[in-house]
């Protein structure tokens, strides 16, 4: 698992439009792919994308597309942060 691509329960809840506690319960039941890191649920972007793409149905296509777009934006933000960290490490 690529820990650079993990998102928090709070971000996952925002993406799904549900409460964080609901995300935790779904993850604990294995309904949402996630892992516990230091006792807190984390979700790998690639697995979330796969999960969401399997949930797409005819009535919910637009909503799912916007969620996938949000995931892509988060991925881009994480990549930019990682690049900044690498740049700072090179300067030291």
C-alpha positions as CSV (number, residue, x, y, z in Angstrom):
1,X,0.0,0.0,0.0
2,X,1.3,3.4,-0.9
3,X,1.0,5.5,2.3
4,X,1.5,8.7,0.3
5,X,-1.9,8.1,-1.2
6,X,-3.9,7.5,2.0
7,X,-6.8,9.7,2.9
8,X,-8.5,10.3,6.3
9,X,-11.9,9.2,7.5
10,X,-13.0,12.8,7.3
11,X,-12.0,13.2,3.7
12,X,-13.6,9.9,2.8
13,X,-16.8,10.9,4.5
14,X,-16.8,14.2,2.5
15,X,-16.3,12.3,-0.7
16,X,-19.1,9.9,0.0
17,X,-21.4,12.5,1.5
18,X,-21.8,10.6,4.8
19,X,-20.8,11.1,8.4
20,X,-17.3,10.1,9.4
21,X,-18.7,7.6,12.0
22,X,-20.6,5.9,9.1
23,X,-17.4,5.6,7.2
24,X,-15.7,4.0,10.2
25,X,-18.6,1.5,10.6
26,X,-18.6,0.6,6.9
27,X,-14.8,0.1,7.0
28,X,-15.0,-2.0,10.2
29,X,-17.6,-4.3,8.4
30,X,-15.4,-4.5,5.3
31,X,-17.9,-2.7,3.1
32,X,-15.4,0.1,2.3
33,X,-11.8,-0.9,1.7
34,X,-9.5,0.6,4.3
35,X,-6.7,-0.1,6.8
36,X,-6.0,1.0,10.3
37,X,-2.9,3.1,10.8
38,X,-2.0,3.8,14.4
39,X,-5.6,3.0,15.3
40,X,-7.2,5.3,12.8
41,X,-8.9,4.3,9.5
42,X,-7.1,5.3,6.3
43,X,-8.2,4.8,2.8
44,X,-6.0,4.2,-0.3
45,X,-7.1,6.4,-3.2
46,X,-6.7,3.6,-5.8
47,X,-8.9,1.2,-3.7
48,X,-11.5,4.0,-3.1
49,X,-11.6,4.7,-6.8
50,X,-12.2,1.0,-7.6
51,X,-14.8,0.8,-4.9
52,X,-16.7,3.8,-6.2
53,X,-16.5,2.7,-9.8
54,X,-18.2,-0.6,-8.8
55,X,-20.9,1.3,-7.0
56,X,-21.9,3.4,-10.1
57,X,-25.4,2.8,-11.3
58,X,-27.6,4.5,-13.9
59,X,-29.2,6.8,-11.4
60,X,-26.0,7.9,-9.7
61,X,-23.6,8.4,-12.5
62,X,-23.2,12.2,-12.1
63,X,-22.6,12.0,-8.4
64,X,-20.0,9.2,-8.7
65,X,-18.2,11.2,-11.4
66,X,-17.9,14.2,-9.2
67,X,-16.6,12.0,-6.4
68,X,-14.0,10.5,-8.8
69,X,-13.1,14.1,-9.8
70,X,-12.6,15.0,-6.2
71,X,-10.4,12.0,-5.7
72,X,-8.2,13.1,-8.6
73,X,-7.9,16.6,-7.1
74,X,-6.8,15.1,-3.8
75,X,-4.3,12.9,-5.6
76,X,-2.9,15.9,-7.3
77,X,-2.6,17.8,-4.0
78,X,-0.8,14.9,-2.4
79,X,1.7,14.7,-5.3
80,X,2.4,18.4,-5.0
81,X,2.9,18.1,-1.3
82,X,5.3,15.1,-1.8
83,X,7.3,17.1,-4.4
84,X,7.6,20.0,-2.0
85,X,8.8,17.7,0.8
86,X,11.4,16.1,-1.6
87,X,12.5,19.6,-2.6
88,X,12.9,20.7,1.0
89,X,14.9,17.5,1.8
90,X,17.3,18.2,-1.1
91,X,17.9,21.7,0.1
92,X,19.0,20.5,3.6
